[in-house]
Amino acid sequence: MQQLPLAISPAPAPTFGNFIEGANAEALLRVRELAEGRLREAIIYLWGEAGSGRSHLLRAAAEAAAPTRGLVVADDVQALDEPAQIALFNSINTAREGSGAVLAAGNAAPGQLALREDLRSRLGWGLVYQLRALSDEDKARHLRAEAERRGLRLPDEVIRYLLSRLPRDLPSLNAALELLDRFSLARQRPITLPLAREALKADDR
């Protein structure tokens, strides 16, 4: 029985530089400016479906925030309990008064969130961006870049195969690339379409 090696190339931490922007270039720019203290607006709210990159941008902003910015980051606001909603409400008020900034994200537009009415309205006070899902071309570019980071050659036919056979969210695609990396190393074979089929079939067992 052949044992696959443990993960050998951990995914990089979310940064502005490795965010796949697709149609979200403006949102990326404004969040970056907010974190660095270069944006006049003090509040940004992001929303979009799972896998749209909301959490990536929030984590990147938290890491890059200027020490003097006083940035408050709140992810998945739709799941906040009452005390957390009050805390976010107060942070937005403080930011509007000129102290600090708020970057929040959720799965729906502000008016559609099942939150306190006063918090819903305040989430819409600043800039609001809907993060658009990545196209297949965007995802293919991501797979090529991530494969290159790992030192792998990923043929176009393998990329097309992954996009046609797997869930198309980035976490699933990244997990598949990790699997191919380990599978290729364990068998001392380059990544080809036959190897990709073999790896995914073995993973389903």
Secondary structure, DSSP 8 states (H G I E B T S, - for coil): --------S------STT---TT-HHHHHHHHHHHTT--S--EEEEE-STTSSHHHHHHHHHHH--TTT-EEEE--GGG--HHHHHHHHHHHHHHHTTS-EEEEEESS-GGGSSS-HHHHHHHTSSEEEE-----HHHHHHHHHHHHHHTT----HHHHHHHHHHS--SHHHHHHHHHHHHHHHHHHT----HHHHHHHHHHHT-
